[in-house]
Amino acid sequence: MEQGTAVSTDPEVQPAPAPAQPVMMIEAHGLSKYYGPFVAVEDASFTIPQGQVVAFLGPNGAGKTTLMRMLTGFLAPSAGRATIAGFDIREQRIEASKRLGYLPESGPLYPDMTPLELLRFFGEARGLPPAILTRRIDEVVEICALEQALEKPIGKLSRGYKQRVGLAQALLHDPDVLIMDEPTAGLDPNQIRQFRDNITRLGRTKTLLISTHILQEVEAVADRVLLIHAGRLLYDGPRVDLEENGSLEEPFYRLTRELAADAAPGTDTRTPPAASGDATPPDDADATAR
């Protein structure tokens, strides 16, 4: 009789369940955007699972804003597709938008409205029932510390308060995914610290993708880095694997100033390429394709 693995017939002894697969909340599949001969983004592919805080890092003109606009459905790609919480952002836009909060670099704020009026307006536009809208306004006002500015015209608020209002409207419908484009631009050190605290708090329950060119922001809030330059992803992996001597400065400089000319579609971006001291730094990309 052949020997084999013994199988228990005891009904109380059951095989251990297989580990649950992570739920992918943001997916980019070959996203590209062309403006005539100009390549803003080329063949960008990555996935972000539930509960991860990812920094979208790159210099000005790298293609960050263009890629974020394609991910959120505000810009149609020339090629490729994107999904939010499993919903195709073009084919299932309404379902995807219910699960997405988007904070552009210059948020959709109306200067003559107060923050309270703006939040009510956006909540009604999203179809939130009155009772839920009232509760959610109270919650986002607390998260974003807007109590002192709630009845003041937005046009008279400081840059920091305007950013808080923008974050509040992005959070209003309690989305699973939050995408933010340069959210700390123009903030003072105290406001940046408060923003970091908010990101840490939100990262416990949501999937976050935050674009920036400020290395200290990445080191403070992100576990993973997507590094883009000249419209191409040069690195996708853990932040600590990209750091050298506890800092991102040297690898960021090397990848964006020396190696971008050597990056080609299909290059494995999971680990940084080796440095090339003889490479010629490429020209900066068009800033409008940020």
C-alpha positions as CSV (number, residue, x, y, z in Angstrom):
1,M,0.0,0.0,0.0
2,E,1.4,3.4,-1.0
3,Q,2.1,5.8,1.8
4,G,0.7,9.3,1.6
5,T,-0.4,12.2,3.7
6,A,-2.8,11.3,6.4
7,V,-6.2,13.1,6.3
8,S,-8.1,13.6,9.5
9,T,-11.7,12.4,9.6
10,D,-12.4,14.2,12.8
11,P,-15.1,16.8,12.0
12,E,-13.7,19.2,14.6
13,V,-10.3,19.2,12.9
14,Q,-10.5,21.4,9.8
15,P,-7.7,22.6,7.5
16,A,-6.6,26.1,8.2
17,P,-8.2,28.6,5.8
18,A,-6.1,30.0,3.0
19,P,-4.8,33.6,3.7
20,A,-7.2,36.2,2.3
21,Q,-5.9,38.0,-0.8
22,P,-5.5,41.8,-0.3
23,V,-8.2,43.8,-1.9
24,M,-6.8,46.1,-4.6
25,M,-8.3,49.6,-4.2
26,I,-6.3,51.4,-6.9
27,E,-5.2,49.8,-10.2
28,A,-3.4,51.3,-13.1
29,H,-3.0,49.2,-16.2
30,G,-0.7,50.6,-18.9
31,L,-1.9,54.2,-18.4
32,S,-0.5,56.6,-21.0
33,K,-1.3,60.2,-22.1
34,Y,0.1,61.8,-25.2
35,Y,-0.3,65.4,-26.4
36,G,0.7,65.1,-30.0
37,P,4.4,64.1,-29.9
38,F,4.7,65.0,-26.2
39,V,4.6,62.1,-23.8
40,A,3.1,63.1,-20.5
41,V,2.8,59.6,-19.1
42,E,3.8,56.3,-20.7
43,D,2.7,52.8,-19.8
44,A,2.2,53.3,-16.0
45,S,1.1,50.1,-14.2
46,F,0.7,49.5,-10.5
47,T,-1.7,48.3,-7.9
48,I,-2.4,49.6,-4.3
49,P,-4.1,47.3,-1.8
50,Q,-6.5,48.3,0.9
51,G,-5.1,50.2,3.9
52,Q,-1.8,51.3,2.3
53,V,-0.4,54.8,2.3
54,V,1.6,55.4,-0.9
55,A,3.7,58.5,-1.8
56,F,3.6,59.4,-5.5
57,L,7.0,61.1,-5.7
58,G,8.6,63.0,-8.5
59,P,10.0,66.4,-9.5
60,N,7.9,69.2,-11.0
61,G,6.9,68.2,-14.5
62,A,7.3,64.5,-13.9
63,G,3.7,63.5,-14.8
64,K,2.2,63.1,-11.3
65,T,-0.8,65.4,-11.8
66,T,-1.6,63.9,-15.3
67,L,-1.5,60.4,-13.9
68,M,-3.7,61.3,-10.9
69,R,-6.3,62.9,-13.2
70,M,-6.4,59.7,-15.2
71,L,-6.8,57.6,-12.1
72,T,-9.7,59.8,-10.9
73,G,-11.5,60.1,-14.2
74,F,-10.9,63.8,-14.7
75,L,-8.7,63.1,-17.7
76,A,-9.2,60.4,-20.3
77,P,-6.1,58.3,-21.0
78,S,-4.7,57.9,-24.5
79,A,-4.2,54.2,-23.6
80,G,-4.7,51.9,-20.7
81,R,-7.3,51.8,-17.9
82,A,-7.8,52.5,-14.2
83,T,-10.0,51.0,-11.5
84,I,-11.0,52.3,-8.1
85,A,-12.2,49.7,-5.6
86,G,-12.7,47.3,-8.6
87,F,-14.8,49.7,-10.7
88,D,-13.5,50.9,-14.0
89,I,-13.1,54.7,-13.7
90,R,-14.4,55.3,-17.3
91,E,-17.1,52.6,-17.7
92,Q,-18.4,52.7,-14.0
93,R,-17.7,56.3,-13.1
94,I,-20.5,56.8,-10.7
95,E,-19.8,53.7,-8.7
96,A,-16.1,54.4,-8.6
97,S,-16.7,58.0,-7.5
98,K,-18.7,56.8,-4.5
99,R,-15.6,55.2,-3.2
100,L,-13.1,57.9,-4.2
101,G,-12.2,61.2,-2.5
102,Y,-10.0,63.5,-4.6
103,L,-8.1,66.6,-3.5
104,P,-6.6,68.4,-6.5
105,E,-3.7,70.7,-6.0
106,S,-6.1,73.6,-6.5
107,G,-9.3,72.3,-5.0
108,P,-12.9,73.2,-6.2
109,L,-13.6,75.9,-3.6
110,Y,-16.1,78.7,-4.1
111,P,-14.7,81.9,-2.4
112,D,-18.1,83.4,-1.6
113,M,-19.3,80.3,0.2
114,T,-18.5,79.5,3.8
115,P,-17.0,76.0,4.6
116,L,-20.4,75.0,6.0
117,E,-22.2,76.1,2.9
118,L,-19.7,74.4,0.6
119,L,-19.9,71.1,2.5
120,R,-23.7,71.1,2.3
121,F,-23.6,71.9,-1.4
122,F,-21.2,69.0,-2.2
123,G,-23.1,66.7,0.1
124,E,-26.4,67.4,-1.6
125,A,-24.7,67.1,-5.0
126,R,-23.5,63.6,-4.0
127,G,-27.0,62.7,-2.9
128,L,-26.3,62.2,0.8
129,P,-29.5,62.0,2.8
130,P,-30.0,65.0,5.1
131,A,-29.4,63.1,8.4
132,I,-26.3,61.4,7.1
133,L,-25.0,64.7,5.6
134,T,-25.4,66.5,8.9
135,R,-23.5,63.7,10.7
136,R,-20.7,63.6,8.1
137,I,-20.3,67.4,8.2
138,D,-19.8,67.3,12.0
139,E,-17.3,64.5,11.6
140,V,-15.1,66.1,8.8
141,V,-15.2,69.4,10.6
142,E,-13.7,67.7,13.6
143,I,-11.1,65.8,11.6
144,C,-10.0,68.9,9.7
145,A,-10.3,71.3,12.7
146,L,-12.6,73.7,10.9
147,E,-14.6,74.9,13.9
148,Q,-13.1,78.3,14.0
149,A,-13.6,79.0,10.3
150,L,-16.9,77.3,9.6
151,E,-18.9,80.5,9.1
152,K,-16.3,82.6,7.3
153,P,-16.1,83.2,3.6
154,I,-13.6,80.8,2.0
155,G,-12.1,83.6,0.0
156,K,-10.9,85.2,3.2
157,L,-9.4,82.1,4.7
158,S,-5.6,81.4,4.9
159,R,-4.0,78.8,2.5
160,G,-3.9,76.3,5.4
161,Y,-7.6,76.6,6.1
162,K,-8.5,76.4,2.4
163,Q,-6.5,73.1,2.3
164,R,-8.5,71.9,5.3
165,V,-11.8,72.7,3.6
166,G,-10.6,70.9,0.5
167,L,-9.7,67.8,2.5
168,A,-13.1,68.0,4.3
169,Q,-15.0,67.9,1.0
170,A,-12.9,65.0,-0.2
171,L,-13.8,63.1,3.0
172,L,-17.4,64.1,3.2
173,H,-18.9,60.9,1.7
174,D,-16.5,58.7,3.7
175,P,-14.6,57.2,0.7
176,D,-12.5,54.1,0.8
177,V,-9.8,55.7,-1.4
178,L,-8.3,59.1,-1.0
179,I,-6.1,60.7,-3.7
180,M,-4.4,64.0,-3.0
181,D,-2.2,66.1,-5.2
182,E,0.5,68.2,-3.5
183,P,-1.7,68.6,-0.4
184,T,0.9,70.5,1.7
185,A,1.9,73.0,-1.0
186,G,2.0,76.5,0.6
187,L,1.4,75.3,4.2
188,D,3.5,76.5,7.1
189,P,5.4,74.0,9.4
190,N,2.6,73.8,12.0
191,Q,-0.1,73.2,9.3
192,I,2.1,70.5,7.7
193,R,2.5,68.8,11.0
194,Q,-1.3,68.8,11.5
195,F,-1.7,67.4,8.0
196,R,0.7,64.6,8.8
197,D,-1.3,63.7,11.9
198,N,-4.5,63.6,9.7
199,I,-2.8,61.3,7.2
200,T,-1.7,58.9,10.0
201,R,-5.2,58.8,11.3
202,L,-6.9,58.3,7.9
203,G,-4.3,55.7,6.9
204,R,-5.7,53.3,9.5
205,T,-9.0,52.9,7.6
206,K,-8.4,54.1,4.1
207,T,-6.2,53.7,1.0
208,L,-4.2,56.8,0.4
209,L,-2.2,58.0,-2.7
210,I,-0.4,61.3,-2.1
211,S,1.7,63.1,-4.7
212,T,4.5,65.3,-3.6
213,H,8.0,66.4,-4.5
214,I,8.9,67.0,-0.9
215,L,11.1,64.2,0.4
216,Q,10.4,64.9,4.1
217,E,6.7,64.3,3.5
218,V,7.4,60.9,2.0
219,E,9.6,59.9,4.9
220,A,7.0,61.1,7.4
221,V,3.8,59.4,6.1
222,A,4.4,56.8,3.5
223,D,5.3,53.1,3.6
224,R,5.6,52.7,-0.2
225,V,7.0,54.9,-3.0
226,L,6.0,55.3,-6.6
227,L,8.7,57.4,-8.2
228,I,8.0,58.9,-11.6
229,H,10.1,61.1,-13.9
230,A,9.5,62.2,-17.5
231,G,6.2,60.3,-17.5
232,R,7.7,56.9,-16.6
233,L,7.7,54.9,-13.3
234,L,11.3,54.4,-12.2
235,Y,10.7,52.8,-8.8
236,D,7.8,51.0,-7.1
237,G,8.5,49.5,-3.7
238,P,8.9,50.0,0.0
239,R,10.2,53.4,1.1
240,V,12.9,51.8,3.3
241,D,14.3,49.9,0.3
242,L,14.8,53.1,-1.6
243,E,16.4,55.0,1.2
244,E,20.2,55.3,1.6
245,N,21.5,56.0,5.0
246,G,18.0,56.8,6.2
247,S,17.4,59.4,3.5
248,L,15.7,59.6,0.1
249,E,17.7,62.5,-1.2
250,E,20.6,60.7,-2.9
251,P,18.5,58.0,-4.6
252,F,15.9,60.6,-5.7
253,Y,18.6,62.7,-7.3
254,R,20.2,59.8,-9.0
255,L,17.0,58.3,-10.4
256,T,15.5,61.5,-11.6
257,R,18.6,63.4,-12.8
258,E,20.9,60.7,-14.1
259,L,18.9,57.6,-15.0
260,A,15.7,58.9,-16.6
261,A,17.2,58.9,-20.0
262,D,18.0,55.2,-19.7
263,A,14.5,54.2,-18.4
264,A,12.5,52.4,-21.1
265,P,9.0,51.0,-21.2
266,G,8.9,47.6,-19.7
267,T,11.8,48.2,-17.3
268,D,11.4,46.4,-14.0
269,T,10.7,49.2,-11.5
270,R,10.5,47.1,-8.4
271,T,14.2,47.9,-7.5
272,P,16.2,51.0,-8.3
273,P,18.5,50.7,-11.3
274,A,22.2,51.0,-10.7
275,A,23.7,54.4,-10.8
276,S,25.4,55.6,-14.0
277,G,27.8,58.4,-13.4
278,D,28.3,59.1,-17.1
279,A,24.7,59.6,-17.9
280,T,23.6,63.0,-19.1
281,P,20.8,64.6,-17.0
282,P,17.6,64.9,-19.1
283,D,15.8,68.1,-19.6
284,D,12.9,68.8,-17.3
285,A,9.5,67.6,-18.5
286,D,6.9,70.2,-19.4
287,A,5.5,71.5,-16.1
288,T,2.0,71.4,-17.4
289,A,2.2,67.6,-17.3
290,R,2.9,67.5,-13.6
